[in-house]
Amino acid sequence: MSDRNLPQDNYEKRQADAADANAAVSRREVLRGGLRGLAVATIAAVTGWLGWRSLAGDSPRDGGPDHSCSGDWICTSCRRLDDCVLPQAMSARNARESRQ
């Protein structure tokens, strides 16, 4: 009888080992999937942020955070005149206020 049980015991052991191997692959796949999802979310967030910055006029080419002029130094017609910190804009604001 022990001869008959020996293959069965080996079969059960192999099944248990295969189940452990499948569990390890599943954990690996879960981690890969999570990292892929994180990468996609990061790319989407950065793309959305850049798009919002472009639409909001906060990009450097629109006279954004680096305080560069986007209006060829014609401050009176600039849409950012009220928020601009450049000396020319301050002079234009003072001139506008003195006219009013």
JOHU-V136872 format. One record per helix or strand of 3 or more residues. SS is the DSSP state (hx for helix, st for strand). FROM is the first residue (numbers start at 1). TO is the last residue. If there is no record, write none. Layout:
ss = {SS:SS}
from = {FROM:FROM}
to = {TO:TO}
This chain:
ss = {hx:hx:hx:hx:hx}
from = {2:60:75:81:87}
to = {56:62:77:83:99}
